[in-house]
Amino acid sequence: MNLARSSEMGAGHALVLGAGISGLCAARALSEVYDRVTLVERDTLTGDGTVRRGAPQGAHVHSLTVRGANVLEEFFPGFADELATDGATLVTALSEVDIVFFGSLLHKVPLGTVLQAGRPFLEERLRAKVCAAPNVTLLDGREATAPLTTPDRTRVTGARLARSGTFEDIDADLVVDAMGRAGRGATWLAALGYDKPAEQRQRVDVAYASRRYRLPPGALGPNKALLVGATPARPRGLVLTQQEDNLWVLSLYGFGRQDHPPTAPDEFLLFAQELATVEAWEALRNADPVTGVASFAYPHSVRRHFHRLRRLPDGLISIGDAICSLNPIYGAGMTVAALEAAALRDCLADGTRDLPRRFYRSAAKSVQLSWLFATLADRSMPQVPGTRPALAALLAKSFRATMRAAATDPRVAAAVWNAVSLTGSPADLARPHIIAATLRNWPREKPKASPERR
Ligand SMILES: Cc1cc2nc3c(=O)[nH]c(=O)nc-3n(C[C@H](O)[C@H](O)[C@H](O)COP(=O)(O)OP(=O)(O)OC[C@H]3O[C@@H](n4cnc5c(N)ncnc54)[C@H](O)[C@@H]3O)c2cc1C
């Protein structure tokens, strides 16, 4: 799809703070409308495929949903094929992927192509594409420290950047906070005398541990990915995916301190063995690791309700994790960031007047279903604080029954996949035939006294 050039072409200068996935997607959308787009990144960007300090999550599995890939394809037609030519893995879901949710292996019905690559690989190629536009400039090694405003503070007019102890002020017609979940944009609003957006937090206490391996082609037989989700009785998960150039990433996670994955290599492997299929374990136990074990603690998901603010300054918006950071086990963060950038593009097609308010309303729609789905799934885990045990048990039973149905019924498997890959709505899981299949598979066993472990 070609982006429509706004009737307000010549909207001036846009300054995007943070060159992660949301900053890059935002810069792409803005480059169609603004004369100049400047991307500012605190890290010094080497482009050598390594994990960088400002995006430590890059050491862990980064699945791009089909919906997310579609948006990137809209921004850059041919993107997936180019990445595949560069070494990324294209996979037919679900034929070439084993997905075990709530103990059931989803029926292996072919449902579309998925792009698998490491986060640094994906981000670097996306960055090259965005920066290839003649009106986009990247300034790395600079930290945004404060907004600049008009004297009456009704408009943000740029940002102050710090570099090696010196400061420079950059003027802009629009400043985009894509600085991640720390929420600088929200803090800046408060510093300028506006209300901070209300924050919704869901404590999840998830931790990841990941390591990359080189595995021979066909290490998992016909499969190029294995995903084993956590269950209430065993709140641990495993993802093993083939990425670029026959590199595979093994990511392990757990809810609650007692189930956080260890980082000592031997214990890390034992944790994996408990979850892996026989085939995956055989491949892993003899595999050559190419990195150490990296860890990441994710205490809570957070959503900021910018769209509910009554007063907003002109010229400042937040995007991506700065609006909503979702429990990463659902693999939706990059997709939501891309959808928000698409929402920004669509808002810009109607000009820049009242942009922050229009954008936040539109972005809230991109966030809403993913937030709902992720927080409902989280609440099926008794380890997640704040959920009534009866609700957790009901949700868990219902997910378990749906996944049992998805093991044999291709229509249910497709509905589950569409919800997870965001190509459909999670609300489709409430359609009559899915509910009927779920009820037919409703677990009848009595709850066990002590948690089962494999
Ligand atoms: C362990 C883990 C696994 C994940 N797995 C997946 C997955 O499988 N699929 C998926 O879709 N998503 C996943 N995510 C989420 C995903 O990484 C993010 O949602 C997505 O990248 C969007 O983030 P962002 O660009 O908004 O923020 P970030 O990725 O945090 O980027 C923010 C950028 O801003 C820069 N920055 C910060 N402060 C400043 C400053 N003051 N000045 C200038 N620059 C600054 C940082 O260096 C960074 O480059 C995962 C996250 C985690 C933690």
The ligand as an SDF file (V2000), in Angstrom:
LIG
                    3D

 53 58  0  0  0  0  0  0  0  0999 V2000
   12.1000  -10.1910   27.1600 C   0  0  0  0  0  0  0  0  0  0  0  0
   11.2390   -9.5660   26.1040 C   0  0  0  0  0  0  0  0  0  0  0  0
   10.8050  -10.3220   25.0400 C   0  0  0  0  0  0  0  0  0  0  0  0
    9.9860   -9.7430   24.0790 C   0  0  0  0  0  0  0  0  0  0  0  0
    9.5320  -10.5190   23.0610 N   0  0  0  0  0  0  0  0  0  0  0  0
    8.7300   -9.9690   22.1210 C   0  0  0  0  0  0  0  0  0  0  0  0
    8.2400  -10.7590   21.0550 C   0  0  0  0  0  0  0  0  0  0  0  0
    8.4760  -11.9500   20.9680 O   0  0  0  0  0  0  0  0  0  0  0  0
    7.4540  -10.1450   20.1200 N   0  0  0  0  0  0  0  0  0  0  0  0
    7.1430   -8.8160   20.1990 C   0  0  0  0  0  0  0  0  0  0  0  0
    6.4270   -8.3130   19.3240 O   0  0  0  0  0  0  0  0  0  0  0  0
    7.5730   -8.0510   21.2070 N   0  0  0  0  0  0  0  0  0  0  0  0
    8.3620   -8.5900   22.1700 C   0  0  0  0  0  0  0  0  0  0  0  0
    8.8050   -7.8040   23.1890 N   0  0  0  0  0  0  0  0  0  0  0  0
    8.3590   -6.3860   23.2580 C   0  0  0  0  0  0  0  0  0  0  0  0
    9.1090   -5.5050   22.2720 C   0  0  0  0  0  0  0  0  0  0  0  0
   10.5040   -5.5610   22.4920 O   0  0  0  0  0  0  0  0  0  0  0  0
    8.6320   -4.0410   22.3880 C   0  0  0  0  0  0  0  0  0  0  0  0
    7.2810   -3.9780   22.6750 O   0  0  0  0  0  0  0  0  0  0  0  0
    8.8490   -3.3310   21.0660 C   0  0  0  0  0  0  0  0  0  0  0  0
   10.1880   -3.4340   20.7030 O   0  0  0  0  0  0  0  0  0  0  0  0
    8.4570   -1.8440   21.0910 C   0  0  0  0  0  0  0  0  0  0  0  0
    9.3200   -1.1700   21.9580 O   0  0  0  0  0  0  0  0  0  0  0  0
    9.6450    0.3660   21.8170 P   0  0  0  0  0  0  0  0  0  0  0  0
   10.3280    0.6480   20.5310 O   0  0  0  0  0  0  0  0  0  0  0  0
    8.4330    1.1620   22.1160 O   0  0  0  0  0  0  0  0  0  0  0  0
   10.6500    0.5660   23.0330 O   0  0  0  0  0  0  0  0  0  0  0  0
   12.1350    0.0160   23.2030 P   0  0  0  0  0  0  0  0  0  0  0  0
   12.3720   -1.2310   22.4580 O   0  0  0  0  0  0  0  0  0  0  0  0
   12.3810    0.0020   24.6770 O   0  0  0  0  0  0  0  0  0  0  0  0
   13.0260    1.1350   22.5100 O   0  0  0  0  0  0  0  0  0  0  0  0
   13.2390    2.3750   23.1310 C   0  0  0  0  0  0  0  0  0  0  0  0
   14.4570    3.0080   22.4920 C   0  0  0  0  0  0  0  0  0  0  0  0
   14.6190    4.3190   23.0470 O   0  0  0  0  0  0  0  0  0  0  0  0
   15.9770    4.5150   23.3910 C   0  0  0  0  0  0  0  0  0  0  0  0
   15.9810    5.5210   24.4600 N   0  0  0  0  0  0  0  0  0  0  0  0
   15.5500    5.3610   25.7300 C   0  0  0  0  0  0  0  0  0  0  0  0
   15.6770    6.5070   26.3950 N   0  0  0  0  0  0  0  0  0  0  0  0
   16.1880    7.4080   25.5290 C   0  0  0  0  0  0  0  0  0  0  0  0
   16.5320    8.7780   25.6400 C   0  0  0  0  0  0  0  0  0  0  0  0
   16.3720    9.4620   26.7800 N   0  0  0  0  0  0  0  0  0  0  0  0
   17.0310    9.4210   24.5330 N   0  0  0  0  0  0  0  0  0  0  0  0
   17.1830    8.7440   23.3580 C   0  0  0  0  0  0  0  0  0  0  0  0
   16.8870    7.4370   23.2150 N   0  0  0  0  0  0  0  0  0  0  0  0
   16.3810    6.7840   24.2890 C   0  0  0  0  0  0  0  0  0  0  0  0
   16.4680    3.1340   23.8150 C   0  0  0  0  0  0  0  0  0  0  0  0
   17.8770    3.0240   23.7430 O   0  0  0  0  0  0  0  0  0  0  0  0
   15.7500    2.2580   22.7870 C   0  0  0  0  0  0  0  0  0  0  0  0
   16.4840    2.1400   21.6060 O   0  0  0  0  0  0  0  0  0  0  0  0
    9.6140   -8.3730   24.1720 C   0  0  0  0  0  0  0  0  0  0  0  0
   10.0570   -7.6080   25.2510 C   0  0  0  0  0  0  0  0  0  0  0  0
   10.8360   -8.2100   26.2190 C   0  0  0  0  0  0  0  0  0  0  0  0
   11.2720   -7.3650   27.3930 C   0  0  0  0  0  0  0  0  0  0  0  0
  1  2  1  0
  2  3  1  0
  2 52  2  0
  3  4  2  0
  4  5  1  0
  4 50  1  0
  5  6  2  0
  6  7  1  0
  6 13  1  0
  7  8  2  0
  7  9  1  0
  9 10  1  0
 10 11  2  0
 10 12  1  0
 12 13  2  0
 13 14  1  0
 14 15  1  0
 14 50  1  0
 15 16  1  0
 16 17  1  0
 16 18  1  0
 18 19  1  0
 18 20  1  0
 20 21  1  0
 20 22  1  0
 22 23  1  0
 23 24  1  0
 24 25  2  0
 24 26  1  0
 24 27  1  0
 27 28  1  0
 28 29  2  0
 28 30  1  0
 28 31  1  0
 31 32  1  0
 32 33  1  0
 33 34  1  0
 33 48  1  0
 34 35  1  0
 35 36  1  0
 35 46  1  0
 36 37  1  0
 36 45  1  0
 37 38  2  0
 38 39  1  0
 39 40  1  0
 39 45  2  0
 40 41  1  0
 40 42  2  0
 42 43  1  0
 43 44  2  0
 44 45  1  0
 46 47  1  0
 46 48  1  0
 48 49  1  0
 50 51  2  0
 51 52  1  0
 52 53  1  0
M  END
$$$$
